[in-house]
Amino acid sequence: MDPSISTSRSGHRLLAALGTLFLALTLVVFAAPAAASANVTPDGQEVTDFYFGGMITFEDEPVPDVTISVDGGGFTAETTTDAEGRWRLYVPDRDSYTLTVDEDTLPDGVIVDATQLPEGMQPVDGTTASFAVEFGLTGTKIVNLFLGEGVRETTSFADQLVSRIVGGINFGLLLGLASMGAALIYGTTRLSNFAHGEMVTWGAVVALIVSSVWQLPLWLGIVAAVVAGGLLGWSMDAGIWRPLRRRGFGIVQLLIVSIGLSLALRYVLQFLIGGNTHQLPGSSPEPMRLGPISLSYIDLIGMGAGLVVILGVAYFLTQTRLGKATRAISDNPQLAAASGIDVDRVVRIVWILAGVLAAISGILWAYFRPGVKWDMGMQMLLLMFCAITLGGLGSAIGALIGSIIVGLAVEVSTLLGVPTDLKYATALVALIVILLVRPQGILGRKERLG
């Protein structure tokens, strides 16, 4: 056989194989969105096993184009009624939610008739368009709403602002617990720990396993979570970070290791509790009204516990010998070592303290949102870094102040017209604005470059 013919045939086979591979990749690329869209409704909702649905009618006639939304457990979604007045809203879990009808999309002079609400469904205080709803024994809940003539009740802007400010402080305190630990780690090691979000999740997961899975008292679950958080911080430093520091790994290399560790821990946590959202005992208690402010007893306990722990950390850093050594290492590790401070011992204690603070923050976060989920810490990570940078890198008190600013920005932003899906982005806007005025952060120090 002519060698040129054999070579030509081999080339044709190669081209045919490449063409087949290209066609297969093309089908995968274009089929993937189609497959994904099969589980998405026309209005962009992800189809789940749980949903609220029903009809909106006025004088026995369907009312189309009414916007209705659902909110709860950190999840929000909205849809509009079709030509027959029907609507459906999918939610991730069988939990308690708040259903809201956009009164601007209702016909003039009508409101939702509260006298014809389904059994077990109650209006939210101060409104005629928001209602507390929860599932029964099944994963579906039919909510038929009937309109009637009436005057719309709304909460004044001032009352809403006060309520959001209190909510922002509550959010900022629990975010501050996690951010202070991460700031201490950065101050003593210059490591931006991307696995800190999983340390937060770990505390909530341990509390869930002890109190819900093993059916032990909640206080025992909280104690176990705090101890487990400290052990996780100790083991991470003893098993990973100290050996890598001694090998002379640079900051960038350690940063990449922390990203890989974050991914590994996240999926270990998913293996432990699955992909669903789980509730700690006593979640979603009945709120108490203090004027325009609506808080549950868990919110009050969480805010009080957060303040006590934060004051304790401040006392530790400013009044104790070990705390002063921590600040010295944060200022200048080489000089601190030359002064006789055992840097490795102090760093180990900082990791334990960061693990404890992260665990407490995880428990409070699980009650604040509410729910324990395998990736809940990852959702906090960007906000933590934002708070740390805002307050000044390496400053634990600065991280607390930055966390309060982030909490207020997130909670108040929706009152000023920011869509709910973008409220966390306002924290980044606040970060940019403050850094333009003070690049080193609120409590950070200017450093000479070059």
C-alpha positions as a printed Julia matrix, in Angstrom:
450×3 Matrix{Float64}:
   0.0    0.0    0.0
   1.18   3.48  -0.84
   2.41   5.13   2.41
   0.89   8.44   1.33
  -2.54   6.8    1.09
  -2.14   5.31   4.58
  -1.1    8.69   5.95
  -4.06  10.35   4.24
  -6.47   7.82   5.76
  -4.96   8.35   9.22
  -5.43  12.08   8.79
  -9.06  11.61   7.79
  -9.65   9.38  10.83
  -8.08  12.01  13.07
 -10.22  14.76  11.56
 -13.33  12.58  11.92
 -12.51  11.88  15.56
 -11.93  15.58  16.24
 -15.18  16.43  14.49
 -17.08  13.88  16.56
 -15.51  15.22  19.74
 -16.42  18.79  18.78
 -19.99  17.75  18.02
 -20.26  15.95  21.38
 -18.93  18.98  23.26
 -21.34  21.24  21.38
 -24.26  19.01  22.34
 -23.15  19.0   25.98
 -22.76  22.78  26.07
 -26.11  23.5   24.5
 -27.97  20.64  26.15
 -26.82  21.57  29.65
 -28.76  24.85  29.78
 -31.77  23.08  28.33
 -31.57  20.38  30.98
 -31.1   22.97  33.68
 -34.03  25.02  32.43
 -36.28  21.97  32.68
 -36.31  22.52  36.43
 -36.91  26.27  36.2
 -40.31  27.94  35.76
 -40.87  30.6   33.08
 -40.54  33.33  35.72
 -37.15  31.99  36.86
 -38.11  29.94  39.92
 -36.27  26.73  40.7
 -38.77  23.88  40.94
 -38.65  22.1   44.33
 -40.83  19.68  46.28
 -42.31  22.52  48.35
 -44.5   25.36  47.13
 -47.29  27.75  47.99
 -50.0   28.29  45.41
 -53.54  29.48  44.93
 -55.77  32.1   43.31
 -56.47  35.79  43.85
 -60.06  36.85  43.14
 -62.23  39.94  43.54
 -66.01  39.59  43.46
 -65.61  36.0   42.2
 -63.49  37.18  39.25
 -59.78  36.29  38.87
 -57.3   39.16  39.21
 -54.31  38.86  36.84
 -50.87  40.53  37.04
 -50.77  40.78  40.83
 -47.22  40.49  42.23
 -46.87  38.16  45.2
 -43.63  37.27  47.02
 -42.42  34.87  49.7
 -39.68  35.45  52.25
 -38.21  33.31  55.01
 -35.1   31.43  56.12
 -32.88  33.7   54.04
 -34.86  32.83  50.87
 -36.96  35.18  48.73
 -38.9   34.73  45.49
 -41.75  36.43  43.67
 -44.18  35.79  40.84
 -47.31  37.29  39.28
 -50.79  35.86  38.85
 -51.73  34.6   35.4
 -54.86  35.42  33.41
 -56.89  33.1   35.66
 -55.55  34.67  38.85
 -53.42  31.65  39.67
 -49.92  31.79  41.17
 -47.28  29.43  42.56
 -44.13  30.1   44.6
 -41.52  27.37  45.15
 -39.46  27.36  48.37
 -36.42  25.24  49.37
 -37.77  23.72  52.6
 -40.96  23.07  54.52
 -40.62  26.01  56.89
 -42.46  29.12  58.05
 -42.57  32.01  55.56
 -44.05  35.44  55.05
 -46.28  35.87  52.02
 -46.64  39.44  50.7
 -49.01  40.83  48.09
 -47.75  43.97  46.33
 -50.68  46.3   46.95
 -49.55  48.62  44.15
 -50.5   45.87  41.68
 -54.04  45.49  43.11
 -57.04  47.34  41.71
 -57.64  50.75  43.31
 -59.54  50.77  46.59
 -59.21  47.06  47.39
 -57.12  45.05  49.82
 -56.8   41.4   50.8
 -59.86  40.49  52.86
 -58.42  39.31  56.21
 -61.77  37.78  57.23
 -61.46  35.19  54.45
 -57.88  34.08  55.04
 -57.21  30.32  55.16
 -57.08  28.7   58.58
 -53.78  29.19  60.4
 -52.74  32.16  58.26
 -52.3   35.43  60.15
 -51.63  39.0   58.93
 -48.31  40.51  59.92
 -48.82  43.37  62.38
 -49.03  46.79  60.78
 -49.89  45.66  57.25
 -52.82  44.43  55.21
 -50.7   42.65  52.59
 -48.19  40.45  54.5
 -49.16  37.13  56.04
 -47.4   34.43  58.05
 -47.82  31.04  56.36
 -46.52  27.56  57.06
 -46.96  24.09  55.62
 -49.22  21.42  57.02
 -48.5   17.71  56.72
 -47.6   17.91  53.04
 -45.08  19.88  51.0
 -47.75  22.05  49.37
 -49.93  24.81  50.77
 -52.88  26.24  48.84
 -53.54  29.87  49.75
 -56.57  31.38  48.0
 -56.79  35.13  48.62
 -59.99  37.14  48.26
 -59.96  40.89  47.73
 -62.4   43.33  49.24
 -62.87  47.05  49.63
 -60.87  48.6   52.43
 -58.11  50.98  53.53
 -54.53  49.82  53.26
 -52.47  49.78  56.43
 -48.76  50.48  56.19
 -45.91  50.93  58.63
 -44.39  54.42  58.62
 -40.91  54.96  57.22
 -39.59  56.01  60.65
 -40.9   52.84  62.32
 -39.46  50.68  59.56
 -36.11  52.47  59.86
 -35.93  51.86  63.61
 -36.79  48.2   63.11
 -34.15  47.78  60.39
 -31.48  49.5   62.48
 -32.09  47.09  65.36
 -32.01  44.19  62.92
 -28.77  45.54  61.44
 -27.13  45.75  64.87
 -28.23  42.19  65.63
 -26.81  41.0   62.31
 -23.62  43.01  62.82
 -22.97  41.53  66.27
 -23.14  37.92  65.11
 -21.08  38.76  62.02
 -18.6   40.52  64.29
 -18.02  37.35  66.34
 -16.82  35.5   63.24
 -14.96  38.5   61.79
 -12.99  39.15  65.0
 -11.61  35.6   64.93
 -10.63  35.88  61.28
  -9.05  39.3   61.95
  -6.97  37.87  64.81
  -5.73  35.08  62.52
  -4.78  37.6   59.86
  -3.09  39.88  62.39
  -0.84  37.15  63.8
  -0.17  35.08  60.65
  -1.07  37.4   57.72
  -3.27  34.58  56.42
  -6.66  35.34  54.87
  -8.34  32.11  55.93
 -10.88  31.13  53.3
 -11.86  28.13  55.45
 -13.17  30.4   58.2
 -16.7   30.14  56.8
 -16.59  26.37  57.33
 -15.44  26.96  60.92
 -18.67  28.95  61.36
 -20.73  26.14  59.82
 -18.98  23.55  61.98
 -20.27  25.13  65.19
 -23.87  25.08  63.94
 -23.54  21.5   62.65
 -22.21  20.19  65.98
 -25.03  21.92  67.87
 -27.52  20.4   65.41
 -26.15  16.87  65.76
 -26.05  16.96  69.57
 -29.39  18.68  70.18
 -31.53  17.46  67.25
 -30.03  14.19  66.03
 -28.95  12.83  69.42
 -31.91  14.53  71.19
 -29.74  15.92  74.0
 -30.49  19.26  75.75
 -29.8   22.37  73.71
 -27.38  23.81  76.29
 -25.29  20.67  75.94
 -25.29  21.1   72.17
 -24.07  24.7   72.54
 -21.27  23.64  74.92
 -20.28  20.82  72.56
 -20.24  23.24  69.6
 -17.99  25.72  71.43
 -15.57  22.96  72.47
 -15.62  21.46  68.96
 -14.93  24.9   67.47
 -11.87  25.32  69.68
 -10.66  21.81  68.81
 -11.08  22.49  65.09
  -9.02  25.68  65.37
  -6.32  23.85  67.35
  -6.17  20.9   64.94
  -6.03  23.13  61.86
  -3.03  25.02  63.21
  -1.27  21.93  64.62
  -1.91  19.73  61.61
  -1.66  22.16  58.7
  -0.64  25.76  59.29
   2.27  25.4   61.71
   4.02  22.69  59.62
   3.54  24.81  56.48
   4.9   27.91  58.23
   7.96  25.99  59.33
   8.54  24.82  55.78
   8.68  28.45  54.74
   5.5   28.56  52.66
   4.62  32.03  51.41
   1.34  33.87  51.97
   0.05  33.12  48.48
   0.74  29.4   48.9
  -1.0   29.35  52.27
  -3.93  31.23  50.75
  -4.33  28.56  48.06
  -4.17  25.83  50.71
  -6.93  27.58  52.68
  -9.14  27.65  49.58
  -8.64  23.92  49.06
  -9.28  23.26  52.75
 -12.49  25.3   52.52
 -13.78  23.14  49.66
 -12.83  19.9   51.43
 -14.47  20.87  54.74
 -17.59  22.15  52.99
 -18.31  18.84  51.31
 -17.49  16.88  54.47
 -20.17  18.96  56.19
 -22.57  18.26  53.34
 -21.87  14.54  53.78
 -22.68  14.83  57.5
 -26.03  16.68  57.27
 -27.02  16.5   53.59
 -28.07  19.35  51.35
 -31.28  20.36  53.15
 -31.76  23.13  55.69
 -32.18  21.87  59.26
 -33.61  23.73  62.23
 -32.18  23.93  65.73
 -34.63  23.43  68.63
 -36.78  26.5   69.25
 -36.21  28.11  65.84
 -38.72  30.69  64.56
 -40.3   31.65  67.92
 -43.21  34.07  68.11
 -41.82  37.64  67.93
 -42.46  40.19  70.65
 -43.53  43.73  69.8
 -41.57  46.58  71.39
 -43.17  49.54  69.65
 -42.13  49.34  65.99
 -39.45  46.76  66.82
 -40.24  43.07  66.43
 -37.79  40.75  68.24
 -38.03  37.22  69.56
 -36.54  36.11  72.85
 -33.86  34.28  70.85
 -32.87  37.57  69.19
 -32.53  39.19  72.61
 -30.49  36.28  73.97
 -28.3   36.3   70.86
 -27.62  40.03  71.07
 -26.86  39.77  74.78
 -24.56  36.78  74.33
 -22.79  38.49  71.44
 -22.16  41.62  73.49
 -20.81  39.6   76.44
 -18.44  37.58  74.25
 -17.23  40.67  72.35
 -16.55  42.53  75.61
 -14.7   39.46  76.86
 -12.49  39.41  73.76
 -11.82  43.15  74.12
 -10.79  42.6   77.76
  -8.56  39.69  76.72
  -6.76  41.78  74.1
  -6.29  44.92  76.2
  -5.9   43.72  79.79
  -4.31  40.27  79.8
  -0.66  39.41  79.24
  -1.52  36.92  76.51
  -3.73  39.45  74.76
  -0.96  42.05  74.81
   1.39  39.43  73.35
  -1.16  38.82  70.58
  -1.23  42.51  69.75
   2.57  42.65  69.8
   2.81  39.8   67.31
   0.22  41.52  65.15
   2.32  44.7   65.14
   5.74  43.08  64.54
   6.23  39.27  64.76
  10.02  39.43  64.52
  10.34  42.02  67.29
   7.86  40.1   69.45
   9.93  36.91  69.05
  13.13  38.8   69.88
  11.43  40.09  73.04
  10.94  36.54  74.31
   7.32  35.95  73.25
   6.57  32.38  72.19
   5.02  33.23  68.82
   3.91  29.68  67.97
   2.13  29.31  71.32
   0.28  32.61  70.92
  -0.71  31.79  67.34
  -2.05  28.41  68.51
  -4.19  30.12  71.16
  -5.44  32.62  68.55
  -6.57  29.73  66.32
  -8.43  28.15  69.25
 -10.08  31.47  70.13
 -11.03  32.03  66.47
 -12.62  28.56  66.35
 -14.65  29.28  69.5
 -15.86  32.65  68.19
 -16.75  31.09  64.82
 -18.75  28.32  66.52
 -20.74  30.81  68.62
 -21.39  32.91  65.51
 -22.57  29.82  63.62
 -25.13  28.96  66.31
 -26.46  32.53  66.41
 -26.56  32.68  62.6
 -28.58  29.44  62.53
 -31.22  31.11  64.71
 -31.03  34.48  62.93
 -31.82  33.26  59.42
 -32.93  30.56  60.62
 -31.56  27.13  59.72
 -28.37  25.07  59.5
 -27.1   24.37  56.01
 -23.86  22.84  54.81
 -22.75  26.0   52.95
 -24.08  28.65  55.35
 -20.55  29.78  56.29
 -19.62  30.38  52.68
 -22.51  32.83  52.43
 -20.98  34.82  55.31
 -17.38  34.7   54.1
 -17.48  37.68  51.72
 -19.25  39.77  54.37
 -16.59  38.79  56.92
 -13.75  39.84  54.63
 -15.63  43.02  53.86
 -15.98  43.82  57.57
 -12.32  43.02  58.28
 -11.1   45.24  55.44
 -13.52  47.97  56.4
 -12.4   48.02  60.03
  -8.68  47.77  59.26
  -6.74  44.61  58.45
  -5.58  42.74  61.54
  -7.67  44.78  64.01
 -10.2   42.7   65.95
 -12.05  45.77  67.26
 -11.96  47.24  63.76
 -13.53  44.04  62.44
 -16.36  44.46  64.96
 -16.96  48.07  63.89
 -16.85  47.02  60.25
 -19.34  44.24  60.96
 -21.81  46.67  62.54
 -21.53  48.93  59.47
 -22.04  45.95  57.15
 -25.06  44.78  59.16
 -26.68  48.21  59.06
 -25.95  48.63  55.34
 -27.48  45.24  54.51
 -30.63  45.65  56.6
 -31.38  49.32  55.83
 -30.63  49.13  52.09
 -33.9   47.38  51.15
 -35.81  50.18  52.87
 -34.12  52.63  50.52
 -35.24  50.8   47.4
 -32.42  48.29  46.92
 -33.8   44.95  45.66
 -33.62  42.13  48.2
 -31.35  40.08  45.94
 -28.8   42.91  45.92
 -28.86  43.91  49.59
 -25.56  42.17  50.37
 -23.89  44.11  47.57
 -24.51  47.33  49.54
 -21.86  46.14  52.01
 -19.32  46.24  49.18
 -20.5   49.72  48.21
 -19.98  50.87  51.81
 -16.52  49.29  51.74
 -15.54  51.12  48.55
 -16.81  54.48  49.81
 -14.96  54.27  53.14
 -11.74  53.0   51.58
 -11.76  55.91  49.14
 -11.73  58.24  52.16
  -9.53  56.11  54.44
  -7.61  53.43  52.49
  -6.22  51.72  55.6
  -9.69  51.12  57.04
 -11.35  52.67  60.08
  -8.84  51.49  62.7
  -6.02  50.48  60.37
  -2.64  52.19  60.31
  -0.99  53.8   57.33
   2.01  51.86  56.08
   4.82  53.24  54.0
   5.18  51.6   50.6
   8.56  51.27  48.88
